Amino acid sequence: MESGATITEKKGKTSTELAGTWNVLVFDDPVNLMDYVTKVFQKVFGYPREKA
């Protein structure tokens, strides 16, 4: 039997909401090729291939 009461939980902000935006600087180095860096940007930042 349902009482019809609604329970609301108050939650704190997530770390993403607290962090704000970041500026990322990527150096050109001879070890990490562009394909690797593109895949990392896609996986870590969720960017599509065109943006990565």
PyMOL Python script that loads the backbone (N, CA, C, O; Angstrom):
from pymol import cmd

cmd.read_pdbstr("""\
ATOM      1  N   MET A   1       0.841  -1.175   0.000  1.00  0.00           N
ATOM      2  CA  MET A   1       0.000   0.000   0.000  1.00  0.00           C
ATOM      3  C   MET A   1       0.892   1.246   0.000  1.00  0.00           C
ATOM      4  O   MET A   1       1.797   1.356   0.827  1.00  0.00           O
ATOM      5  N   GLU A   2       0.647   2.172  -0.909  1.00  0.00           N
ATOM      6  CA  GLU A   2       1.453   3.384  -1.019  1.00  0.00           C
ATOM      7  C   GLU A   2       0.832   4.508  -0.205  1.00  0.00           C
ATOM      8  O   GLU A   2      -0.388   4.652  -0.137  1.00  0.00           O
ATOM      9  N   SER A   3       1.706   5.306   0.415  1.00  0.00           N
ATOM     10  CA  SER A   3       1.220   6.411   1.236  1.00  0.00           C
ATOM     11  C   SER A   3       1.054   7.698   0.436  1.00  0.00           C
ATOM     12  O   SER A   3       0.366   8.620   0.876  1.00  0.00           O
ATOM     13  N   GLY A   4       1.687   7.765  -0.745  1.00  0.00           N
ATOM     14  CA  GLY A   4       1.601   8.974  -1.559  1.00  0.00           C
ATOM     15  C   GLY A   4       2.616  10.032  -1.167  1.00  0.00           C
ATOM     16  O   GLY A   4       2.661  11.095  -1.785  1.00  0.00           O
ATOM     17  N   ALA A   5       3.432   9.767  -0.155  1.00  0.00           N
ATOM     18  CA  ALA A   5       4.438  10.729   0.283  1.00  0.00           C
ATOM     19  C   ALA A   5       5.634  10.691  -0.668  1.00  0.00           C
ATOM     20  O   ALA A   5       5.990   9.634  -1.188  1.00  0.00           O
ATOM     21  N   THR A   6       6.236  11.834  -0.886  1.00  0.00           N
ATOM     22  CA  THR A   6       7.420  11.936  -1.727  1.00  0.00           C
ATOM     23  C   THR A   6       8.621  12.214  -0.841  1.00  0.00           C
ATOM     24  O   THR A   6       8.581  13.085   0.028  1.00  0.00           O
ATOM     25  N   ILE A   7       9.680  11.470  -1.070  1.00  0.00           N
ATOM     26  CA  ILE A   7      10.915  11.668  -0.316  1.00  0.00           C
ATOM     27  C   ILE A   7      11.923  12.326  -1.246  1.00  0.00           C
ATOM     28  O   ILE A   7      12.183  11.830  -2.342  1.00  0.00           O
ATOM     29  N   THR A   8      12.485  13.437  -0.808  1.00  0.00           N
ATOM     30  CA  THR A   8      13.477  14.148  -1.593  1.00  0.00           C
ATOM     31  C   THR A   8      14.806  14.097  -0.859  1.00  0.00           C
ATOM     32  O   THR A   8      14.901  14.450   0.316  1.00  0.00           O
ATOM     33  N   GLU A   9      15.829  13.649  -1.578  1.00  0.00           N
ATOM     34  CA  GLU A   9      17.167  13.606  -0.985  1.00  0.00           C
ATOM     35  C   GLU A   9      17.959  14.805  -1.467  1.00  0.00           C
ATOM     36  O   GLU A   9      17.945  15.133  -2.653  1.00  0.00           O
ATOM     37  N   LYS A  10      18.641  15.451  -0.556  1.00  0.00           N
ATOM     38  CA  LYS A  10      19.498  16.564  -0.923  1.00  0.00           C
ATOM     39  C   LYS A  10      20.911  16.026  -1.058  1.00  0.00           C
ATOM     40  O   LYS A  10      21.458  15.436  -0.126  1.00  0.00           O
ATOM     41  N   LYS A  11      21.484  16.234  -2.213  1.00  0.00           N
ATOM     42  CA  LYS A  11      22.839  15.743  -2.459  1.00  0.00           C
ATOM     43  C   LYS A  11      23.756  16.921  -2.726  1.00  0.00           C
ATOM     44  O   LYS A  11      23.326  17.962  -3.224  1.00  0.00           O
ATOM     45  N   GLY A  12      25.022  16.744  -2.390  1.00  0.00           N
ATOM     46  CA  GLY A  12      26.002  17.784  -2.648  1.00  0.00           C
ATOM     47  C   GLY A  12      26.383  17.817  -4.116  1.00  0.00           C
ATOM     48  O   GLY A  12      25.954  16.970  -4.900  1.00  0.00           O
ATOM     49  N   LYS A  13      27.169  18.774  -4.471  1.00  0.00           N
ATOM     50  CA  LYS A  13      27.611  18.896  -5.857  1.00  0.00           C
ATOM     51  C   LYS A  13      28.654  17.831  -6.163  1.00  0.00           C
ATOM     52  O   LYS A  13      29.427  17.427  -5.295  1.00  0.00           O
ATOM     53  N   THR A  14      28.659  17.390  -7.404  1.00  0.00           N
ATOM     54  CA  THR A  14      29.664  16.419  -7.824  1.00  0.00           C
ATOM     55  C   THR A  14      30.980  17.138  -8.066  1.00  0.00           C
ATOM     56  O   THR A  14      31.008  18.363  -8.188  1.00  0.00           O
ATOM     57  N   SER A  15      32.058  16.392  -8.137  1.00  0.00           N
ATOM     58  CA  SER A  15      33.365  17.000  -8.361  1.00  0.00           C
ATOM     59  C   SER A  15      33.407  17.713  -9.706  1.00  0.00           C
ATOM     60  O   SER A  15      34.130  18.698  -9.854  1.00  0.00           O
ATOM     61  N   THR A  16      32.646  17.237 -10.688  1.00  0.00           N
ATOM     62  CA  THR A  16      32.605  17.892 -11.990  1.00  0.00           C
ATOM     63  C   THR A  16      31.950  19.260 -11.883  1.00  0.00           C
ATOM     64  O   THR A  16      32.405  20.217 -12.510  1.00  0.00           O
ATOM     65  N   GLU A  17      30.893  19.360 -11.100  1.00  0.00           N
ATOM     66  CA  GLU A  17      30.216  20.643 -10.932  1.00  0.00           C
ATOM     67  C   GLU A  17      31.095  21.634 -10.176  1.00  0.00           C
ATOM     68  O   GLU A  17      31.033  22.836 -10.437  1.00  0.00           O
ATOM     69  N   LEU A  18      31.898  21.158  -9.259  1.00  0.00           N
ATOM     70  CA  LEU A  18      32.764  22.027  -8.469  1.00  0.00           C
ATOM     71  C   LEU A  18      33.998  22.465  -9.242  1.00  0.00           C
ATOM     72  O   LEU A  18      34.509  23.562  -9.019  1.00  0.00           O
ATOM     73  N   ALA A  19      34.478  21.629 -10.141  1.00  0.00           N
ATOM     74  CA  ALA A  19      35.739  21.879 -10.823  1.00  0.00           C
ATOM     75  C   ALA A  19      35.656  22.996 -11.856  1.00  0.00           C
ATOM     76  O   ALA A  19      36.639  23.709 -12.058  1.00  0.00           O
ATOM     77  N   GLY A  20      34.526  23.166 -12.508  1.00  0.00           N
ATOM     78  CA  GLY A  20      34.436  24.158 -13.569  1.00  0.00           C
ATOM     79  C   GLY A  20      35.131  23.653 -14.820  1.00  0.00           C
ATOM     80  O   GLY A  20      35.291  22.446 -15.001  1.00  0.00           O
ATOM     81  N   THR A  21      35.545  24.566 -15.682  1.00  0.00           N
ATOM     82  CA  THR A  21      36.203  24.155 -16.921  1.00  0.00           C
ATOM     83  C   THR A  21      37.713  24.157 -16.757  1.00  0.00           C
ATOM     84  O   THR A  21      38.264  24.851 -15.902  1.00  0.00           O
ATOM     85  N   TRP A  22      38.363  23.373 -17.585  1.00  0.00           N
ATOM     86  CA  TRP A  22      39.819  23.267 -17.561  1.00  0.00           C
ATOM     87  C   TRP A  22      40.368  23.693 -18.910  1.00  0.00           C
ATOM     88  O   TRP A  22      39.707  23.535 -19.937  1.00  0.00           O
ATOM     89  N   ASN A  23      41.561  24.227 -18.905  1.00  0.00           N
ATOM     90  CA  ASN A  23      42.318  24.465 -20.129  1.00  0.00           C
ATOM     91  C   ASN A  23      43.431  23.436 -20.153  1.00  0.00           C
ATOM     92  O   ASN A  23      44.215  23.333 -19.209  1.00  0.00           O
ATOM     93  N   VAL A  24      43.497  22.678 -21.230  1.00  0.00           N
ATOM     94  CA  VAL A  24      44.490  21.605 -21.330  1.00  0.00           C
ATOM     95  C   VAL A  24      45.529  22.000 -22.365  1.00  0.00           C
ATOM     96  O   VAL A  24      45.191  22.385 -23.484  1.00  0.00           O
ATOM     97  N   LEU A  25      46.785  21.903 -21.986  1.00  0.00           N
ATOM     98  CA  LEU A  25      47.893  22.209 -22.877  1.00  0.00           C
ATOM     99  C   LEU A  25      48.571  20.901 -23.252  1.00  0.00           C
ATOM    100  O   LEU A  25      48.971  20.134 -22.376  1.00  0.00           O
ATOM    101  N   VAL A  26      48.702  20.645 -24.540  1.00  0.00           N
ATOM    102  CA  VAL A  26      49.304  19.398 -25.015  1.00  0.00           C
ATOM    103  C   VAL A  26      50.589  19.746 -25.752  1.00  0.00           C
ATOM    104  O   VAL A  26      50.581  20.517 -26.712  1.00  0.00           O
ATOM    105  N   PHE A  27      51.683  19.172 -25.295  1.00  0.00           N
ATOM    106  CA  PHE A  27      52.972  19.401 -25.928  1.00  0.00           C
ATOM    107  C   PHE A  27      53.206  18.395 -27.044  1.00  0.00           C
ATOM    108  O   PHE A  27      52.784  17.242 -26.957  1.00  0.00           O
ATOM    109  N   ASP A  28      53.881  18.845 -28.091  1.00  0.00           N
ATOM    110  CA  ASP A  28      54.261  17.969 -29.191  1.00  0.00           C
ATOM    111  C   ASP A  28      55.516  17.213 -28.754  1.00  0.00           C
ATOM    112  O   ASP A  28      56.568  17.814 -28.535  1.00  0.00           O
ATOM    113  N   ASP A  29      55.396  15.896 -28.631  1.00  0.00           N
ATOM    114  CA  ASP A  29      56.561  15.118 -28.237  1.00  0.00           C
ATOM    115  C   ASP A  29      56.741  13.948 -29.202  1.00  0.00           C
ATOM    116  O   ASP A  29      55.788  13.540 -29.865  1.00  0.00           O
ATOM    117  N   PRO A  30      57.960  13.405 -29.284  1.00  0.00           N
ATOM    118  CA  PRO A  30      58.235  12.333 -30.241  1.00  0.00           C
ATOM    119  C   PRO A  30      57.715  10.959 -29.809  1.00  0.00           C
ATOM    120  O   PRO A  30      57.794  10.012 -30.592  1.00  0.00           O
ATOM    121  N   VAL A  31      57.195  10.822 -28.607  1.00  0.00           N
ATOM    122  CA  VAL A  31      56.774   9.516 -28.093  1.00  0.00           C
ATOM    123  C   VAL A  31      55.307   9.228 -28.391  1.00  0.00           C
ATOM    124  O   VAL A  31      54.975   8.147 -28.878  1.00  0.00           O
ATOM    125  N   ASN A  32      54.435  10.177 -28.105  1.00  0.00           N
ATOM    126  CA  ASN A  32      52.991   9.972 -28.271  1.00  0.00           C
ATOM    127  C   ASN A  32      52.532  10.501 -29.627  1.00  0.00           C
ATOM    128  O   ASN A  32      52.509  11.709 -29.862  1.00  0.00           O
ATOM    129  N   LEU A  33      52.171   9.582 -30.505  1.00  0.00           N
ATOM    130  CA  LEU A  33      51.743   9.969 -31.839  1.00  0.00           C
ATOM    131  C   LEU A  33      50.334  10.556 -31.809  1.00  0.00           C
ATOM    132  O   LEU A  33      49.589  10.351 -30.851  1.00  0.00           O
ATOM    133  N   MET A  34      49.978  11.285 -32.862  1.00  0.00           N
ATOM    134  CA  MET A  34      48.683  11.961 -32.942  1.00  0.00           C
ATOM    135  C   MET A  34      47.519  10.982 -32.801  1.00  0.00           C
ATOM    136  O   MET A  34      46.516  11.315 -32.171  1.00  0.00           O
ATOM    137  N   ASP A  35      47.630   9.788 -33.372  1.00  0.00           N
ATOM    138  CA  ASP A  35      46.554   8.792 -33.241  1.00  0.00           C
ATOM    139  C   ASP A  35      46.308   8.437 -31.781  1.00  0.00           C
ATOM    140  O   ASP A  35      45.162   8.316 -31.348  1.00  0.00           O
ATOM    141  N   TYR A  36      47.390   8.272 -31.026  1.00  0.00           N
ATOM    142  CA  TYR A  36      47.261   7.931 -29.603  1.00  0.00           C
ATOM    143  C   TYR A  36      46.610   9.080 -28.831  1.00  0.00           C
ATOM    144  O   TYR A  36      45.697   8.861 -28.035  1.00  0.00           O
ATOM    145  N   VAL A  37      47.079  10.289 -29.068  1.00  0.00           N
ATOM    146  CA  VAL A  37      46.540  11.461 -28.369  1.00  0.00           C
ATOM    147  C   VAL A  37      45.057  11.636 -28.699  1.00  0.00           C
ATOM    148  O   VAL A  37      44.260  11.958 -27.819  1.00  0.00           O
ATOM    149  N   THR A  38      44.688  11.426 -29.956  1.00  0.00           N
ATOM    150  CA  THR A  38      43.285  11.519 -30.367  1.00  0.00           C
ATOM    151  C   THR A  38      42.432  10.509 -29.619  1.00  0.00           C
ATOM    152  O   THR A  38      41.349  10.848 -29.142  1.00  0.00           O
ATOM    153  N   LYS A  39      42.904   9.277 -29.510  1.00  0.00           N
ATOM    154  CA  LYS A  39      42.155   8.235 -28.791  1.00  0.00           C
ATOM    155  C   LYS A  39      42.009   8.581 -27.308  1.00  0.00           C
ATOM    156  O   LYS A  39      40.955   8.352 -26.714  1.00  0.00           O
ATOM    157  N   VAL A  40      43.060   9.127 -26.718  1.00  0.00           N
ATOM    158  CA  VAL A  40      43.002   9.520 -25.304  1.00  0.00           C
ATOM    159  C   VAL A  40      41.970  10.633 -25.106  1.00  0.00           C
ATOM    160  O   VAL A  40      41.179  10.580 -24.165  1.00  0.00           O
ATOM    161  N   PHE A  41      41.973  11.632 -25.978  1.00  0.00           N
ATOM    162  CA  PHE A  41      41.001  12.727 -25.871  1.00  0.00           C
ATOM    163  C   PHE A  41      39.578  12.211 -26.020  1.00  0.00           C
ATOM    164  O   PHE A  41      38.665  12.684 -25.344  1.00  0.00           O
ATOM    165  N   GLN A  42      39.395  11.248 -26.899  1.00  0.00           N
ATOM    166  CA  GLN A  42      38.062  10.680 -27.078  1.00  0.00           C
ATOM    167  C   GLN A  42      37.627   9.932 -25.821  1.00  0.00           C
ATOM    168  O   GLN A  42      36.485  10.061 -25.380  1.00  0.00           O
ATOM    169  N   LYS A  43      38.529   9.162 -25.255  1.00  0.00           N
ATOM    170  CA  LYS A  43      38.174   8.350 -24.088  1.00  0.00           C
ATOM    171  C   LYS A  43      38.045   9.196 -22.817  1.00  0.00           C
ATOM    172  O   LYS A  43      37.061   9.063 -22.090  1.00  0.00           O
ATOM    173  N   VAL A  44      39.005  10.046 -22.546  1.00  0.00           N
ATOM    174  CA  VAL A  44      39.032  10.813 -21.298  1.00  0.00           C
ATOM    175  C   VAL A  44      38.019  11.961 -21.308  1.00  0.00           C
ATOM    176  O   VAL A  44      37.284  12.154 -20.339  1.00  0.00           O
ATOM    177  N   PHE A  45      37.985  12.720 -22.406  1.00  0.00           N
ATOM    178  CA  PHE A  45      37.126  13.901 -22.464  1.00  0.00           C
ATOM    179  C   PHE A  45      35.788  13.639 -23.146  1.00  0.00           C
ATOM    180  O   PHE A  45      34.892  14.482 -23.104  1.00  0.00           O
ATOM    181  N   GLY A  46      35.651  12.472 -23.776  1.00  0.00           N
ATOM    182  CA  GLY A  46      34.406  12.149 -24.462  1.00  0.00           C
ATOM    183  C   GLY A  46      34.221  12.920 -25.763  1.00  0.00           C
ATOM    184  O   GLY A  46      33.097  13.069 -26.243  1.00  0.00           O
ATOM    185  N   TYR A  47      35.321  13.412 -26.337  1.00  0.00           N
ATOM    186  CA  TYR A  47      35.241  14.179 -27.578  1.00  0.00           C
ATOM    187  C   TYR A  47      34.996  13.261 -28.770  1.00  0.00           C
ATOM    188  O   TYR A  47      35.459  12.121 -28.782  1.00  0.00           O
ATOM    189  N   PRO A  48      34.269  13.752 -29.773  1.00  0.00           N
ATOM    190  CA  PRO A  48      34.194  13.006 -31.030  1.00  0.00           C
ATOM    191  C   PRO A  48      35.551  13.118 -31.732  1.00  0.00           C
ATOM    192  O   PRO A  48      36.339  14.009 -31.414  1.00  0.00           O
ATOM    193  N   ARG A  49      35.822  12.235 -32.670  1.00  0.00           N
ATOM    194  CA  ARG A  49      37.125  12.216 -33.347  1.00  0.00           C
ATOM    195  C   ARG A  49      37.471  13.574 -33.967  1.00  0.00           C
ATOM    196  O   ARG A  49      38.626  13.997 -33.922  1.00  0.00           O
ATOM    197  N   GLU A  50      36.487  14.251 -34.538  1.00  0.00           N
ATOM    198  CA  GLU A  50      36.739  15.538 -35.197  1.00  0.00           C
ATOM    199  C   GLU A  50      37.255  16.595 -34.217  1.00  0.00           C
ATOM    200  O   GLU A  50      38.124  17.394 -34.567  1.00  0.00           O
ATOM    201  N   LYS A  51      36.726  16.600 -33.002  1.00  0.00           N
ATOM    202  CA  LYS A  51      37.150  17.586 -32.002  1.00  0.00           C
ATOM    203  C   LYS A  51      38.463  17.171 -31.341  1.00  0.00           C
ATOM    204  O   LYS A  51      39.291  18.019 -31.009  1.00  0.00           O
ATOM    205  N   ALA A  52      38.647  15.868 -31.153  1.00  0.00           N
ATOM    206  CA  ALA A  52      39.863  15.367 -30.513  1.00  0.00           C
ATOM    207  C   ALA A  52      41.059  15.633 -31.398  1.00  0.00           C
ATOM    208  O   ALA A  52      42.184  15.286 -31.038  1.00  0.00           O
TER     209      ALA A  52
END
""", "prot")
cmd.dss("prot")
cmd.show_as("cartoon", "prot")
cmd.util.cbc("prot")
cmd.orient("prot")
